[in-house]
Amino acid sequence: MEHRSPGAGVGLAPDGTILREGSLARVQPEFAAVVEAARTRIGAAWGGRLHSAYVYGSVPRGTARVGRSDLDLLVVLREAPAPADREAAGGLEAALDRDFPVVDGVGVLLFDAATLLSELERHDLGFFVACLCTPLLGPDLAARLPRYRPDTLLARETNGDLALALPGWQARRASARTDAELRALCRVAARRVVRTGFTLVMPRWGGWTSSLDAQAEAFAGYYPERGAAMRRAAGWASAPTADPAALAALLDDLGPWLVPVYRAAHGPKAPRPPAA
């Protein structure tokens, strides 16, 4: 009898490549105005220096919650972003968040097109653009990127660097002074840990999903002894807490456990040059 992976075909095209998960057609009516405002304001802010812009996350997936979900944007410039561009992005974030209470925060990522299309980023940021981002303005970079499969190369290049993130999170925990800071850290760490757990098993599971709950369940199917911990992490990703026990579970237990297991399964992510 032919073995069929539990996630075979999930999120995939008939040829086994990962489908782009979002669409402007899926944006719920409550979020249409903020998405349109983002389109207009991005064009006004960067003008001819803009290559393209995208929206990603729960809004283009059609799963956003009014007053609970944030708006995630990717702005792609024709040349490397300058400090003034980062200031403009911060102003755009603040203005959209202020003017549209339907979203709980706005985040803008800034990159140049050459970086996103580079060989080094082909299976990390390139995958992010081609499969997780929905075009909002300008030419779609996905046309210049490959079709991606849920294989070990994609696993390694998207999440093979958890070891680099853990020390920074642990330092943030030590320096945090408010519950709000701890909750923000919990959300970031929980999301990353769940995604790493999912991509650890993704090639065996045989499909793709961005649902953190579904990712945790897929992981639990292969590591049942860690399944309850991963399900809790998925819960903290959507409802973060300042509880020290939750942060300890993420930063001192589940995260460190994943690092060697992931490396053994997929190898280390290709190193990046030091940040400027």
TITOR-385917 format. One record per residue: residue in one letter; x, y, z of N, C-alpha, C in turn. Coordinates in steps of 0.1 Angstrom, whole numbers, plus 5000, padded with zeros to 4 digits. Example, Ala and Ser with C-alpha at 12.3 -4.5 7.8 and 13.67 -1.06 7.14 Angstrom:
BEGIN
a  5132  4943  5078  5123  4955  5078  5132  4967  5078
s  5128  4978  5071  5137  4989  5071  5129  5000  5079
This chain:
BEGIN
m  5008  4988  5000  5000  5000  5000  5009  5012  5000
e  5006  5022  4991  5014  5034  4990  5012  5043  5002
h  5023  5047  5008  5023  5056  5020  5019  5070  5015
r  5010  5077  5022  5007  5091  5019  5009  5099  5031
s  5017  5110  5029  5021  5119  5040  5008  5126  5045
p  5007  5129  5058  4995  5134  5064  4991  5147  5058
g  5001  5156  5054  4997  5169  5048  4998  5169  5033
a  4999  5157  5026  5001  5157  5012  4991  5165  5004
g  4995  5174  4996  4987  5182  4988  4981  5195  4995
v  4983  5196  5008  4978  5208  5015  4986  5220  5011
g  4979  5230  5006  4985  5243  5002  4994  5242  4990
l  4992  5231  4982  5000  5229  4970  4992  5229  4957
a  4999  5233  4947  4994  5231  4933  4994  5217  4929
p  4988  5213  4918  4989  5199  4913  5003  5194  4910
d  5012  5203  4907  5026  5199  4905  5034  5198  4917
g  5028  5200  4929  5035  5198  4942  5042  5211  4946
t  5041  5222  4940  5047  5234  4944  5037  5242  4953
i  5043  5251  4962  5035  5258  4972  5027  5269  4965
l  5014  5269  4968  5005  5280  4962  5007  5293  4970
r  5006  5304  4963  5006  5317  4970  4993  5317  4979
e  4995  5321  4992  4984  5319  5001  4974  5330  5002
g  4977  5342  4998  4968  5353  5000  4963  5359  4987
s  4953  5368  4988  4947  5374  4976  4940  5387  4981
l  4940  5397  4973  4932  5409  4976  4917  5406  4976
a  4913  5396  4969  4899  5392  4969  4895  5386  4982
r  4904  5381  4990  4901  5375  5003  4901  5385  5014
v  4905  5398  5012  4905  5408  5022  4890  5410  5026
q  4888  5409  5039  4874  5411  5045  4870  5426  5043
p  4857  5428  5041  4852  5442  5039  4857  5452  5050
e  4858  5447  5062  4862  5456  5073  4876  5462  5071
f  4885  5454  5063  4899  5458  5062  4902  5464  5048
a  4891  5465  5040  4894  5471  5026  4899  5485  5026
a  4894  5493  5035  4898  5507  5035  4912  5509  5039
v  4917  5502  5049  4931  5503  5054  4940  5498  5043
v  4937  5487  5036  4945  5482  5026  4946  5492  5014
e  4935  5498  5011  4935  5508  5000  4943  5521  5004
a  4942  5525  5017  4950  5536  5022  4965  5533  5021
a  4968  5520  5025  4982  5516  5024  4987  5517  5010
r  4980  5513  5001  4984  5514  4987  4987  5528  4983
t  4977  5537  4986  4978  5551  4982  4990  5558  4989
r  4992  5555  5002  5002  5562  5009  5016  5557  5006
i  5017  5544  5003  5030  5539  4999  5035  5545  4986
g  5026  5546  4976  5029  5553  4964  5033  5567  4966
a  5026  5574  4974  5029  5588  4977  5043  5590  4984
a  5046  5581  4993  5058  5582  5001  5071  5579  4993
w  5070  5570  4984  5083  5566  4977  5083  5569  4962
g  5071  5572  4956  5071  5576  4942  5079  5568  4933
g  5088  5574  4925  5095  5567  4915  5106  5557  4920
r  5109  5558  4933  5119  5550  4939  5113  5536  4943
l  5100  5535  4943  5093  5523  4946  5093  5513  4935
h  5097  5501  4938  5096  5490  4928  5082  5483  4929
s  5079  5479  4941  5066  5472  4943  5063  5472  4958
a  5050  5468  4961  5046  5467  4975  5036  5455  4976
y  5036  5450  4988  5028  5437  4991  5022  5438  5005
v  5011  5431  5007  5005  5429  5020  5006  5414  5023
y  5008  5411  5035  5009  5397  5039  5003  5395  5053
g  5002  5382  5057  4996  5379  5070  4981  5376  5069
s  4975  5378  5080  4961  5374  5081  4951  5382  5073
v  4955  5395  5070  4946  5403  5062  4944  5398  5048
p  4954  5395  5040  4952  5390  5027  4948  5375  5027
r  4950  5368  5038  4944  5354  5039  4930  5354  5043
g  4924  5365  5047  4910  5366  5050  4907  5360  5064
t  4917  5360  5072  4914  5355  5086  4917  5365  5097
a  4918  5378  5093  4920  5389  5103  4908  5391  5112
r  4912  5395  5124  4901  5398  5134  4901  5413  5137
v  4889  5419  5137  4888  5433  5138  4893  5437  5152
g  4902  5447  5152  4908  5453  5164  4918  5444  5171
r  4921  5432  5165  4930  5423  5171  4942  5420  5162
s  4940  5420  5149  4950  5417  5139  4958  5429  5134
d  4970  5427  5131  4978  5438  5126  4978  5438  5111
l  4983  5449  5105  4985  5450  5090  5000  5449  5087
d  5004  5439  5079  5018  5437  5076  5020  5440  5061
l  5030  5449  5059  5033  5454  5046  5048  5452  5042
l  5050  5449  5030  5064  5448  5024  5065  5459  5014
v  5075  5468  5015  5078  5478  5005  5092  5475  4999
v  5092  5474  4986  5104  5470  4978  5108  5483  4970
l  5121  5487  4973  5126  5499  4966  5135  5494  4955
r  5138  5504  4946  5147  5501  4935  5162  5501  4939
e  5165  5507  4950  5178  5507  4956  5177  5505  4971
a  5189  5502  4977  5189  5499  4991  5182  5510  5000
p  5174  5506  5009  5168  5516  5018  5178  5525  5025
a  5175  5537  5026  5183  5547  5034  5176  5550  5047
p  5183  5557  5056  5177  5560  5069  5164  5568  5067
a  5164  5577  5057  5151  5585  5055  5140  5575  5051
d  5143  5564  5044  5132  5555  5040  5127  5548  5053
r  5136  5545  5062  5131  5539  5074  5123  5548  5083
e  5126  5561  5082  5118  5571  5089  5104  5572  5083
a  5104  5572  5069  5091  5572  5062  5083  5560  5066
a  5089  5548  5067  5082  5536  5070  5076  5537  5084
g  5084  5543  5093  5078  5544  5107  5067  5554  5107
g  5067  5565  5099  5056  5574  5099  5044  5568  5093
l  5046  5559  5082  5035  5553  5076  5028  5543  5086
e  5036  5536  5093  5031  5526  5104  5022  5534  5114
a  5028  5545  5119  5020  5552  5129  5007  5558  5124
a  5008  5564  5112  4996  5570  5106  4985  5561  5103
l  4988  5549  5097  4978  5539  5094  4972  5534  5107
d  4981  5531  5117  4976  5526  5130  4966  5536  5136
r  4970  5548  5135  4962  5559  5142  4948  5561  5134
d  4949  5560  5121  4937  5563  5113  4927  5552  5111
f  4932  5540  5114  4923  5528  5112  4924  5518  5124
p  4915  5521  5134  4914  5513  5146  4910  5498  5143
v  4906  5495  5131  4903  5481  5127  4915  5472  5128
v  4927  5478  5127  4939  5470  5129  4946  5474  5142
d  4953  5464  5148  4960  5466  5160  4975  5466  5157
g  4979  5477  5151  4993  5479  5148  4995  5477  5133
v  5006  5483  5128  5010  5482  5114  5025  5480  5113
g  5029  5471  5105  5044  5468  5104  5048  5469  5089
v  5059  5476  5086  5064  5478  5073  5078  5473  5072
l  5080  5463  5063  5093  5458  5060  5098  5465  5048
l  5111  5468  5048  5117  5476  5037  5129  5467  5031
f  5129  5465  5018  5140  5458  5011  5142  5464  4998
d  5153  5462  4992  5155  5465  4978  5153  5453  4969
a  5149  5454  4957  5146  5443  4948  5157  5434  4946
a  5169  5439  4945  5181  5431  4942  5183  5421  4954
t  5181  5425  4966  5183  5416  4977  5173  5405  4977
l  5160  5408  4974  5150  5398  4974  5152  5388  4963
l  5158  5392  4952  5160  5383  4941  5174  5376  4941
s  5182  5379  4951  5195  5374  4951  5195  5359  4954
e  5206  5353  4949  5208  5338  4951  5207  5334  4966
l  5213  5343  4975  5214  5340  4989  5200  5340  4995
e  5191  5348  4990  5178  5349  4996  5167  5342  4988
r  5171  5334  4978  5161  5328  4969  5152  5319  4977
h  5157  5312  4987  5148  5302  4994  5144  5307  5008
d  5146  5321  5010  5141  5326  5023  5133  5338  5020
l  5138  5350  5018  5130  5362  5014  5123  5360  5001
g  5130  5353  4992  5123  5351  4979  5111  5342  4980
f  5111  5332  4988  5100  5324  4991  5089  5332  4998
f  5093  5341  5008  5084  5349  5015  5076  5358  5005
v  5083  5364  4995  5076  5372  4985  5067  5364  4976
a  5072  5353  4971  5065  5346  4961  5053  5338  4966
c  5053  5334  4979  5043  5325  4984  5035  5331  4995
l  5041  5340  5003  5034  5346  5015  5029  5360  5013
c  5033  5367  5003  5030  5381  5001  5020  5382  4989
t  5011  5392  4991  5001  5395  4980  5004  5408  4974
p  5006  5408  4961  5009  5421  4954  4999  5432  4956
l  5004  5444  4959  4996  5456  4961  4999  5467  4951
l  5011  5468  4948  5015  5479  4938  5027  5474  4930
g  5028  5478  4918  5040  5475  4910  5042  5461  4905
p  5053  5458  4897  5055  5445  4891  5057  5434  4902
d  5051  5423  4901  5052  5412  4910  5066  5405  4909
l  5074  5405  4919  5087  5398  4919  5086  5383  4918
a  5074  5378  4921  5072  5363  4920  5075  5358  4906
a  5073  5366  4896  5075  5362  4882  5089  5359  4880
r  5098  5364  4888  5113  5362  4886  5119  5353  4896
l  5110  5346  4904  5114  5337  4914  5110  5323  4911
p  5116  5312  4916  5112  5299  4913  5099  5295  4920
r  5093  5283  4916  5082  5277  4923  5089  5269  4934
y  5083  5269  4946  5089  5263  4958  5081  5250  4962
r  5089  5241  4967  5084  5229  4972  5086  5227  4987
p  5078  5220  4995  5080  5218  5009  5091  5208  5012
d  5104  5212  5008  5115  5203  5009  5125  5208  5020
t  5136  5200  5021  5145  5203  5032  5153  5216  5029
l  5155  5219  5016  5162  5232  5012  5154  5244  5017
l  5141  5243  5015  5132  5254  5020  5132  5255  5035
a  5131  5243  5041  5132  5243  5056  5144  5249  5062
r  5156  5245  5056  5169  5250  5061  5170  5265  5059
e  5166  5270  5047  5168  5284  5044  5158  5294  5051
t  5146  5289  5054  5136  5297  5061  5138  5298  5076
n  5141  5286  5082  5141  5286  5097  5153  5279  5103
g  5164  5278  5095  5176  5271  5100  5185  5279  5109
d  5180  5291  5114  5189  5300  5122  5183  5304  5135
l  5175  5295  5141  5169  5297  5154  5179  5300  5164
a  5191  5293  5163  5201  5295  5173  5206  5309  5174
l  5206  5316  5163  5210  5330  5162  5200  5340  5169
a  5187  5336  5169  5177  5344  5175  5176  5343  5190
l  5179  5331  5195  5176  5328  5210  5184  5338  5219
p  5197  5340  5217  5204  5349  5226  5198  5363  5227
g  5194  5368  5215  5188  5381  5215  5175  5382  5223
w  5167  5371  5221  5154  5370  5229  5157  5369  5244
q  5167  5362  5248  5170  5360  5262  5175  5373  5268
a  5182  5381  5260  5187  5394  5264  5175  5404  5266
r  5165  5403  5256  5153  5411  5257  5145  5408  5270
r  5144  5395  5273  5137  5391  5285  5144  5397  5297
a  5157  5397  5298  5164  5402  5310  5163  5417  5311
s  5162  5424  5300  5161  5438  5301  5147  5444  5301
a  5137  5436  5299  5123  5440  5299  5119  5446  5312
r  5112  5457  5311  5107  5464  5324  5092  5464  5325
t  5085  5461  5315  5070  5461  5315  5064  5448  5310
d  5052  5446  5314  5045  5434  5309  5043  5435  5294
a  5041  5447  5289  5039  5449  5274  5051  5445  5267
e  5063  5448  5272  5075  5443  5265  5076  5428  5265
l  5072  5422  5276  5073  5407  5277  5063  5401  5268
r  5051  5406  5267  5041  5401  5258  5046  5402  5243
a  5052  5413  5240  5057  5415  5226  5067  5404  5223
l  5076  5402  5233  5087  5392  5231  5080  5378  5230
c  5070  5375  5238  5064  5362  5238  5058  5359  5224
r  5051  5369  5219  5045  5368  5206  5055  5365  5195
v  5066  5372  5195  5076  5370  5184  5083  5356  5186
a  5086  5353  5198  5093  5340  5200  5084  5328  5197
a  5071  5329  5202  5062  5318  5200  5060  5316  5185
r  5058  5327  5177  5055  5325  5163  5067  5318  5156
r  5079  5323  5160  5091  5317  5154  5093  5303  5158
v  5091  5299  5170  5093  5286  5175  5083  5276  5168
v  5070  5280  5167  5060  5272  5160  5064  5270  5145
r  5068  5281  5139  5071  5279  5125  5084  5270  5123
t  5093  5271  5132  5105  5263  5131  5101  5248  5134
g  5092  5246  5143  5087  5232  5146  5080  5227  5134
f  5072  5235  5127  5065  5230  5115  5075  5227  5104
t  5084  5236  5101  5093  5234  5090  5103  5222  5093
l  5105  5219  5105  5113  5207  5109  5106  5195  5103
v  5093  5194  5103  5086  5182  5099  5080  5184  5085
m  5080  5196  5079  5073  5199  5067  5076  5189  5055
p  5089  5186  5053  5091  5177  5042  5085  5163  5043
r  5084  5158  5056  5077  5146  5058  5062  5147  5058
w  5057  5159  5063  5043  5161  5063  5037  5163  5049
g  5045  5169  5040  5042  5169  5026  5033  5181  5021
g  5032  5191  5029  5024  5203  5024  5028  5216  5030
w  5019  5226  5029  5023  5239  5034  5010  5245  5041
t  5012  5251  5052  5001  5259  5059  5008  5270  5067
s  5001  5282  5067  5006  5293  5076  4998  5293  5089
s  4988  5285  5091  4980  5285  5103  4989  5279  5114
l  4992  5287  5124  5000  5283  5135  4995  5271  5143
d  4982  5271  5144  4975  5259  5151  4978  5246  5142
a  4976  5248  5129  4978  5236  5121  4993  5232  5120
q  5001  5242  5121  5016  5239  5121  5019  5231  5134
a  5014  5235  5145  5016  5228  5158  5011  5214  5157
e  5000  5212  5151  4994  5199  5150  5003  5190  5141
a  5008  5196  5130  5016  5188  5121  5029  5184  5129
f  5035  5193  5136  5047  5189  5144  5044  5178  5154
a  5032  5180  5161  5029  5170  5172  5027  5156  5166
g  5024  5155  5153  5022  5142  5147  5036  5134  5147
y  5047  5141  5146  5060  5135  5145  5068  5135  5159
y  5064  5145  5167  5071  5146  5180  5060  5147  5191
p  5052  5136  5193  5041  5137  5203  5045  5141  5217
e  5058  5137  5221  5062  5140  5234  5064  5155  5236
r  5065  5163  5225  5066  5177  5225  5054  5184  5220
g  5044  5176  5217  5032  5182  5210  5024  5192  5219
a  5023  5189  5232  5015  5198  5241  5023  5211  5242
a  5036  5210  5243  5044  5223  5244  5042  5231  5232
m  5042  5225  5220  5041  5233  5208  5027  5238  5206
r  5017  5231  5210  5003  5236  5210  5002  5249  5219
r  5008  5248  5231  5008  5260  5240  5015  5271  5233
a  5026  5269  5226  5033  5279  5219  5024  5286  5209
a  5017  5278  5202  5008  5284  5192  4997  5292  5198
g  4993  5288  5210  4983  5297  5217  4989  5310  5221
w  5002  5310  5226  5008  5322  5230  5011  5331  5218
a  5013  5325  5206  5015  5333  5195  5003  5342  5191
s  4991  5338  5194  4979  5346  5191  4974  5353  5203
a  4978  5348  5215  4974  5355  5228  4986  5355  5237
p  4995  5364  5234  5008  5364  5242  5006  5368  5256
t  5015  5363  5264  5014  5365  5279  5028  5370  5284
a  5027  5377  5296  5039  5381  5302  5044  5371  5313
d  5037  5360  5314  5040  5349  5324  5054  5344  5322
p  5063  5346  5332  5077  5341  5331  5078  5326  5327
a  5068  5318  5331  5068  5304  5328  5067  5302  5313
a  5058  5310  5307  5057  5308  5292  5070  5312  5285
l  5076  5323  5289  5088  5327  5283  5099  5317  5285
a  5100  5311  5297  5109  5301  5300  5107  5288  5291
a  5095  5285  5289  5092  5273  5280  5096  5275  5266
l  5095  5288  5261  5099  5291  5248  5114  5293  5246
l  5120  5300  5256  5134  5304  5254  5144  5295  5261
d  5140  5287  5270  5149  5279  5278  5147  5264  5275
d  5135  5260  5269  5132  5246  5267  5129  5243  5253
l  5118  5247  5248  5114  5243  5234  5123  5248  5223
g  5127  5261  5224  5136  5267  5215  5149  5260  5214
p  5156  5259  5226  5169  5253  5226  5168  5238  5222
w  5157  5231  5225  5156  5217  5220  5155  5216  5205
l  5149  5226  5199  5147  5226  5185  5160  5227  5177
v  5169  5235  5183  5182  5239  5175  5189  5227  5170
p  5194  5218  5179  5202  5206  5174  5193  5196  5166
v  5181  5195  5169  5172  5186  5162  5170  5191  5147
y  5168  5204  5146  5167  5210  5133  5179  5209  5125
r  5191  5212  5131  5203  5211  5124  5206  5197  5119
a  5203  5187  5127  5205  5173  5123  5196  5169  5111
a  5184  5175  5111  5175  5171  5100  5178  5179  5087
h  5181  5192  5088  5182  5200  5076  5195  5207  5074
g  5204  5207  5084  5216  5215  5083  5215  5229  5086
p  5226  5237  5087  5225  5251  5090  5221  5260  5078
k  5215  5270  5081  5211  5280  5071  5224  5287  5065
a  5224  5290  5053  5236  5297  5047  5238  5310  5054
p  5251  5313  5059  5253  5325  5067  5251  5338  5059
r  5246  5348  5065  5244  5361  5059  5256  5370  5063
p  5259  5381  5055  5269  5390  5059  5264  5398  5072
p  5274  5403  5080  5270  5411  5092  5261  5423  5088
a  5252  5426  5097  5243  5437  5094  5252  5450  5095
a  5248  5459  5086  5255  5472  5086  5252  5480  5098
